[in-house]
Amino acid sequence: MRAHVLKKYGKTNAVLAFDEHQDPALGPDEVRIDVEAVALNPVDIKTREGEPKMLLPFAPPFVLGSDLAGKVVEVGSGVTSLRVGDPVYAYTGMDRMGAFSEHVVLPADRVARRPGALSAEDAACLPLPGLCALSALDAGNVDKASRVLVHGGVGGVGGIAVQLASQRGAEVFATVGTSDIERARSLGVGHPIDYRAQRFEDVAREMDFVFDTVGGDTLKRSWRVVKRGGVVASLHVPPPADALVVAGLRAPWFLRLLLPLITRGPCAAAAKAGARLVPILSVPSAAGLERLTREAESPGLRVTVDKVFPFEALGAAFEHMQSGNAKGRVVLKRG
Ligand SMILES: NC(=O)c1ccc[n+]([C@@H]2O[C@H](COP(=O)([O-])OP(=O)(O)OC[C@H]3O[C@@H](n4cnc5c(N)ncnc54)[C@H](OP(=O)(O)O)[C@@H]3O)[C@@H](O)[C@H]2O)c1
């Protein structure tokens, strides 16, 4: 089989090769998937550049990629949840990265039947962003009484989060770019805020739940708008070392020393605001994907695919993503 192999970490696509790669062996609790489409996430570029390298339990060369849709072609002897021929989707998990490949082997408890209404290209865009959005909203107990602010409200993660929050009946505020106001409304955002023209603090106050997909100054300013007893969930605050280990990642001693220093500022801000800070780490889960499948089938979840590239064209797809012109997910599809 052919796969997009990262030969070494680097800033350019010269470190990638679309090469023959050994088909992985199948364990008793695993399934083999014939990949139809994969979606690119920001973490794929960060991984190419080596940003999470101290967390990964492997080093280059390895196959990149996290989000995929395909068909089951083989099941291990202990698998009862899936059958050969099932159309499925999955987030591989950082510890089993390797979606940008013609065939992928994954534990069955990371794979679920994909929503019937979605094409393989659309379904591939859901797993990582959708699982993050679900765990954030669950952490905030978001329901119809909640006032919710999502930063980056039409992004990959934010766009799913606003739809799920709106389906739960919450009053949804979201920060988005100037040209994305109408798109945000169409996803269920009652109060879109143009982050380039307006300070969100002037519009969103006394929030029960803030979902920070942006980080930096946006997270720092969020403590002013969350109410006492509320929750701020962030994709940009690292979780405790033990949570990294549970997710199959490494937590070397120097990281264990550093983590309390890195999180000291946000933890102090949360205490001062009388709110709870929840770091969100994407964790693969078939049960989570089954929930997303139900939501996507009724009442429905929309993903925005910006451009579909041939499966071979990962370099061009990364360039398009990094150009800043992509309005939605970038996808590779097998011919
Ligand atoms: N911790 C985890 O497990 C985890 C999981 C998933 C993602 N992440 C990280 O979370 C981030 C978001 O991921 P994504 O997939 O949603 O990315 P994405 O699809 O690129 O979306 C990012 C969105 O944020 C918007 N944005 C940029 N600056 C903003 C600001 N100052 N205020 C409000 N919105 C702003 C962008 O709008 P414009 O188009 O106007 O720039 C874009 O719509 C990435 O850094 C990713 O690596 C972490």
The ligand as an SDF file (V2000), in Angstrom:
LIG
                    3D

 48 52  0  0  0  0  0  0  0  0999 V2000
   -6.0850   20.0630   22.1630 N   0  0  0  0  0  0  0  0  0  0  0  0
   -6.5460   19.3150   21.1880 C   0  0  0  0  0  0  0  0  0  0  0  0
   -6.7130   18.1130   21.3320 O   0  0  0  0  0  0  0  0  0  0  0  0
   -6.9360   19.9740   19.8820 C   0  0  0  0  0  0  0  0  0  0  0  0
   -7.8650   19.3550   19.0360 C   0  0  0  0  0  0  0  0  0  0  0  0
   -8.2530   19.9970   17.8640 C   0  0  0  0  0  0  0  0  0  0  0  0
   -7.6890   21.2250   17.5290 C   0  0  0  0  0  0  0  0  0  0  0  0
   -6.7490   21.7740   18.3570 N   0  0  0  0  0  0  0  0  0  0  0  0
   -6.1680   23.0920   18.0160 C   0  0  0  0  0  0  0  0  0  0  0  0
   -7.2210   24.0610   18.0960 O   0  0  0  0  0  0  0  0  0  0  0  0
   -7.0410   25.0380   17.0930 C   0  0  0  0  0  0  0  0  0  0  0  0
   -8.3190   25.1600   16.2600 C   0  0  0  0  0  0  0  0  0  0  0  0
   -8.4910   23.9910   15.4930 O   0  0  0  0  0  0  0  0  0  0  0  0
   -9.5070   23.9720   14.2560 P   0  0  0  0  0  0  0  0  0  0  0  0
   -9.3750   22.6530   13.6270 O   0  0  0  0  0  0  0  0  0  0  0  0
  -10.8440   24.4430   14.6970 O   0  0  0  0  0  0  0  0  0  0  0  0
   -8.8210   25.1080   13.3230 O   0  0  0  0  0  0  0  0  0  0  0  0
   -9.4410   25.8820   12.0770 P   0  0  0  0  0  0  0  0  0  0  0  0
  -10.3980   25.0050   11.3390 O   0  0  0  0  0  0  0  0  0  0  0  0
   -8.2690   26.4460   11.3530 O   0  0  0  0  0  0  0  0  0  0  0  0
  -10.3070   27.0640   12.6950 O   0  0  0  0  0  0  0  0  0  0  0  0
   -9.7560   28.1260   13.4030 C   0  0  0  0  0  0  0  0  0  0  0  0
  -10.8010   29.2500   13.3940 C   0  0  0  0  0  0  0  0  0  0  0  0
  -10.3960   30.2440   14.3620 O   0  0  0  0  0  0  0  0  0  0  0  0
  -10.6830   31.5090   13.7830 C   0  0  0  0  0  0  0  0  0  0  0  0
   -9.8890   32.5260   14.4710 N   0  0  0  0  0  0  0  0  0  0  0  0
   -8.5820   32.8510   14.2790 C   0  0  0  0  0  0  0  0  0  0  0  0
   -8.2350   33.8520   15.1280 N   0  0  0  0  0  0  0  0  0  0  0  0
   -9.3280   34.1440   15.8560 C   0  0  0  0  0  0  0  0  0  0  0  0
   -9.6030   35.0850   16.9060 C   0  0  0  0  0  0  0  0  0  0  0  0
   -8.6600   35.9100   17.3620 N   0  0  0  0  0  0  0  0  0  0  0  0
  -10.8470   35.1110   17.4240 N   0  0  0  0  0  0  0  0  0  0  0  0
  -11.8140   34.2810   16.9730 C   0  0  0  0  0  0  0  0  0  0  0  0
  -11.6290   33.3620   15.9850 N   0  0  0  0  0  0  0  0  0  0  0  0
  -10.3960   33.3060   15.4380 C   0  0  0  0  0  0  0  0  0  0  0  0
  -10.3470   31.3460   12.3160 C   0  0  0  0  0  0  0  0  0  0  0  0
  -11.0100   32.3550   11.5890 O   0  0  0  0  0  0  0  0  0  0  0  0
  -10.3070   33.1160   10.3380 P   0  0  0  0  0  0  0  0  0  0  0  0
  -10.6490   32.2900    9.1410 O   0  0  0  0  0  0  0  0  0  0  0  0
  -10.9720   34.4480   10.3560 O   0  0  0  0  0  0  0  0  0  0  0  0
   -8.8210   33.1930   10.6280 O   0  0  0  0  0  0  0  0  0  0  0  0
  -10.9200   29.9480   12.0410 C   0  0  0  0  0  0  0  0  0  0  0  0
  -12.2910   29.9980   11.6660 O   0  0  0  0  0  0  0  0  0  0  0  0
   -5.8030   24.6300   16.3030 C   0  0  0  0  0  0  0  0  0  0  0  0
   -4.6790   25.3290   16.8520 O   0  0  0  0  0  0  0  0  0  0  0  0
   -5.6690   23.1530   16.5920 C   0  0  0  0  0  0  0  0  0  0  0  0
   -4.3490   22.6640   16.4590 O   0  0  0  0  0  0  0  0  0  0  0  0
   -6.3660   21.1920   19.5220 C   0  0  0  0  0  0  0  0  0  0  0  0
  1  2  1  0
  2  3  2  0
  2  4  1  0
  4  5  1  0
  4 48  2  0
  5  6  2  0
  6  7  1  0
  7  8  2  0
  8  9  1  0
  8 48  1  0
  9 10  1  0
  9 46  1  0
 10 11  1  0
 11 12  1  0
 11 44  1  0
 12 13  1  0
 13 14  1  0
 14 15  2  0
 14 16  1  0
 14 17  1  0
 17 18  1  0
 18 19  2  0
 18 20  1  0
 18 21  1  0
 21 22  1  0
 22 23  1  0
 23 24  1  0
 23 42  1  0
 24 25  1  0
 25 26  1  0
 25 36  1  0
 26 27  1  0
 26 35  1  0
 27 28  2  0
 28 29  1  0
 29 30  1  0
 29 35  2  0
 30 31  1  0
 30 32  2  0
 32 33  1  0
 33 34  2  0
 34 35  1  0
 36 37  1  0
 36 42  1  0
 37 38  1  0
 38 39  2  0
 38 40  1  0
 38 41  1  0
 42 43  1  0
 44 45  1  0
 44 46  1  0
 46 47  1  0
M  CHG  2   8   1  16  -1
M  END
$$$$
